[in-house]
Amino acid sequence: MRFPLLQYTSAILIAAILALGAPQSGAVTILVGDKDGGSPGDAADAAMPSADLARVTANSGRIMKDSDDDTRNRFFGTTFNLPGPIVSATLRFSIEALSNFPETDRLLLGFADAGDTTLADSVVYDRLIGDDGGEFGLFASALSDGTFDRGDVVTAALDLSALPQIAGPDLDLLGAINTAGFLDVTLHDDNIVDYVELDYTSTAIPVPATLLLLGSALMALGLRRTG
């Protein structure tokens, strides 16, 4: 006996599920913070450091904080988990200098894992925000006197395939991100972080295996009913 309705319904579901299961490209944005100009007290303010990033930061004698926290001498750190392969990625953030010594504040990018002991062990990119003595800051040209001083705001957009270095060619982090599957971002330590955002494009967006199993089951049922 044939079941036309079941046959057609199964065919539609199978096609949809198998289409979802195929590798797809897409642009994704992950936002930590809420772009509210530094107003505290929102659930979105919570940083999301991995256990390894939190551990190596603590081992370095540093205390972590969330976005919109104006406590000085603390490190903001968060981890972006990134299914690959990533073909492009832009890191965006906005920070404001506090009192104390914001001219020594830095941006750190890295990949903390179980083999690392301190934060320095995990860092692969380390730049000053503004000038400090003889070291040129990453955003010095956007600051009035080149120095990251109290009240200065830096709103940045960095192509992770072409990170400016003090000397030598730009650094392409995409290969390392694809190998690790994540990226740690740390900003320290006399500043307030409004938000950190990562925009990336992946060539494959994974779909839960349960959908593929469901598609296979429906296919088998449809073949059995029409046989």
Buried (B, 14 or more C-beta within 10 A) or exposed (E): EEEEEBBEEBBEBBEEBBEBBEEEEEEBEBEBBBEBEBEEEEEBBEBBBBEBBBBBBBBBEBEBBBBBBBEBEBBBBBBBEBBBEBEEBBBBBBBBBBEBBBBBBBBBBBBBBEEBEBBEBBBBBBBBBBBBEEEBBBBBEBBEEBBBBBEBBBEBEBBBBEBBEEEEEEBEBBEBBBEBEBBBBBBBBBBBBBBBBBBBBBEBEEBEEEBBEBBBEBBEBBEEBEE
